[in-house]
Amino acid sequence: MGKLYEQVIVPRLRKEMEEKRAVSDNQYEFRPSRSTENAMEKVLQQVEVERKGEYRYNNLYLLVSLNVKNAFSSARSNSIIRKIKRRQMSVELTSVVQSYPSDR
């Protein structure tokens, strides 16, 4: 039942988050028409801009990438709800997300 529930709710949540610009432009995972490859292209473009810039520092670059396993499951639900409310998501979807951890 949980997977079916997610298949119904997740697209609605994504749509509203995109419409309200509740997701950073730098987030690529779990977004339509974006991929890890797009993220890497952006990084490489930025490296190229920096290489050509006047503030070069011996062509040394550092990239830090994080992949948090079970990020949603391990996040504090009250923190997630606070952020959703701050972004003025619909009451209905906020309620669904708020009740989700206790319904699983």
C-alpha positions in Angstrom: 0.0 0.0 0.0 2.9 2.4 0.8 4.3 2.2 -2.7 1.0 2.9 -4.4 0.4 5.8 -2.0 3.8 7.2 -2.9 3.0 6.9 -6.6 0.0 9.1 -6.2 1.4 11.6 -3.8 5.0 12.2 -5.0 4.0 13.6 -8.4 1.6 16.0 -6.8 4.2 17.1 -4.3 6.9 17.5 -6.9 4.6 19.6 -9.1 3.7 21.9 -6.3 7.3 22.2 -5.1 8.4 23.2 -8.7 5.5 25.7 -9.0 6.4 27.3 -5.7 10.1 27.1 -6.4 10.6 25.3 -3.1 13.5 23.3 -4.4 17.0 24.8 -5.0 18.1 25.1 -8.7 21.2 23.2 -7.6 19.2 20.1 -6.7 19.2 17.6 -9.5 18.1 14.3 -8.0 14.4 13.5 -7.9 13.6 16.3 -10.4 12.1 15.9 -13.8 14.4 16.5 -16.8 17.5 16.7 -14.5 20.1 14.1 -13.9 23.5 13.5 -12.3 25.0 14.1 -15.8 23.4 17.6 -15.8 24.9 18.3 -12.4 28.4 17.3 -13.6 28.0 19.5 -16.7 27.3 22.4 -14.5 30.3 21.7 -12.3 32.6 21.5 -15.4 31.2 24.7 -16.8 31.9 26.5 -13.5 35.4 25.1 -13.4 36.0 26.4 -16.9 34.7 29.9 -15.9 37.0 29.9 -12.9 40.0 28.8 -15.0 39.5 31.8 -17.3 38.8 34.2 -14.4 41.3 36.6 -12.9 41.2 35.0 -9.5 42.8 31.7 -10.4 44.6 29.9 -7.6 47.1 27.5 -9.2 44.3 25.7 -11.0 43.4 23.8 -7.8 39.7 22.8 -7.5 37.9 20.9 -4.9 34.6 19.2 -5.3 32.6 17.8 -2.4 29.7 15.5 -3.2 27.3 14.0 -0.7 24.9 11.1 -1.1 22.9 10.7 2.1 21.5 7.2 2.3 17.8 7.2 3.4 17.8 11.0 3.6 14.1 11.4 3.9 13.6 8.4 6.3 16.4 9.7 8.6 15.4 13.3 8.6 13.4 14.7 11.5 9.8 14.9 10.3 9.1 18.1 12.4 11.9 19.9 10.6 10.6 18.8 7.2 7.1 20.0 8.1 8.4 23.3 9.2 10.2 23.9 5.9 7.1 22.8 3.9 4.9 25.3 5.8 7.5 28.1 5.4 7.3 27.6 1.7 3.5 27.9 1.8 2.7 24.5 0.4 -1.0 23.6 0.2 -2.6 22.5 3.4 -3.7 19.2 1.9 -0.2 18.2 0.8 1.3 19.5 4.1 -1.1 17.3 6.0 -0.3 14.2 3.8 3.5 14.7 4.4 2.9 15.3 8.1 0.9 12.1 8.5 3.1 9.9 6.2 5.8 8.8 8.7 3.2 7.7 11.2 1.1 5.8 8.5 4.0 3.6 7.2 
